[in-house]
Amino acid sequence: MPRLPTPLTLPESHPGRSPSSAEGADGADPRKAAGPRRALRRRRRAETATAWAFVAPSVAVILGLSVLPVVWSLLLSFQADDLVTPSRWVGLDNYRALSKDPHFSQAVGNTLKYTALYVPLSMVLGLALALALNRRIRLVGLYRTLIFVPFVISATAQGVLFSFILDPQFGAANSLLHKLGIPAQGFLTDPGQALYVLVAISLWSGTGFCLVVYLTALQDVPPSLIEAAKLDGAGRLHLLRHVVLPALGPVNVFLVLWQLIESLQVFDLVYVTTKGGPLGSTTVVVYFIWQQAFQNFTAGYGAAAAYVLAVALFVIAAGTRALRRRGPAGPEGAVR
């Protein structure tokens, strides 16, 4: 005969007290359960304190070297300050003076000319070299390395090197031109040539960065798109125009923004080679800021010029981002 199951019995409840008032739904005492919860909260607080202890040095560096100087320089731009005597509040006078300063206008013009030459040339040369080196040829790794090496050389070292090479009297460049029967050139000492020479030096070093970025992007172009275009009879130019360049759209936006920021902030090369001369032909905005703040001791005026540049960089970045969002979508499988 099968055995009957044992009946379940409920615990007896004391009269005048409900089970929920002294015990939990499962019969556990809440006072006993509160102990583990307090331990869990203490452990979480200890972990949070440990995390902040590790992050605090970095936060202090960011606040001390980035946020605080930005706020301080903004306040400084509304003051007359020579970094020695107590400052004096002048409001927007520094900005009004900038709008009428011919030297600042010249610096802005030189910066725009430098940018207009450097940005497109560096990208075009970088893309051309990337297309040439994006194939299986002998010693291709060596060629890529040789083109990229100048990018890792500091601008100060580049300036010292080319100052010796382009010296009008004793430089190797004029010596070579003399052997070729070409008259000696002034290079960095000629007001008509100095800015273009700086652009050429920057191209020597900056093209390597564009090369590496374009090489990476070219290797991510879907081979199926290229094969389909070849089967449809597309030649090299059509393949480049209708397949490769649309796939490089996001990379182009990144490089335009990066190179714009780099060119608008050029300083080291100018400081080492020309000191803004001759006759102010190579004075760029950042060099003008340094000159006003630390050479003429008009720190408030220099801070105002710095914020004009900062606003220009912000507008360029925001505009580039807006154009990128409105731009047409690339081909299927393109890099995004």
Number of C-alpha atoms within 10 A of each C-alpha: 3 4 5 6 6 6 5 6 6 5 8 7 9 8 6 6 9 10 16 13 10 13 13 13 11 8 11 13 14 14 11 9 11 11 10 11 11 11 11 12 11 12 12 12 12 12 12 11 12 12 11 13 11 10 11 12 11 12 12 12 11 12 13 12 11 11 12 12 13 15 10 11 18 16 15 24 25 21 23 20 22 18 13 7 8 8 15 13 14 14 14 12 16 21 19 11 13 17 11 10 11 11 15 19 15 18 22 19 17 19 21 17 15 21 21 14 15 24 23 15 17 26 23 14 17 24 22 14 21 22 15 13 17 16 10 9 9 8 9 13 11 10 12 18 12 11 19 20 13 20 19 11 11 12 21 15 13 20 21 13 12 20 17 15 15 20 18 19 13 11 14 15 18 21 19 12 13 13 9 9 9 11 11 14 17 16 20 24 18 16 16 14 16 22 26 18 16 22 21 16 18 22 21 17 20 26 24 26 21 25 25 19 17 24 20 14 20 20 11 14 20 17 11 10 17 17 13 11 17 14 9 9 11 16 11 10 10 13 17 15 12 15 21 21 19 20 25 20 20 19 20 20 14 15 19 18 19 14 20 20 18 15 20 20 18 19 22 17 21 22 18 17 22 20 16 22 18 17 10 16 21 29 28 29 28 22 20 22 25 20 18 19 20 13 11 12 16 20 25 29 25 27 27 26 24 20 17 14 18 14 11 14 17 12 12 15 16 13 13 16 15 11 11 16 10 9 11 10 14 18 18 11 13 20 17 10
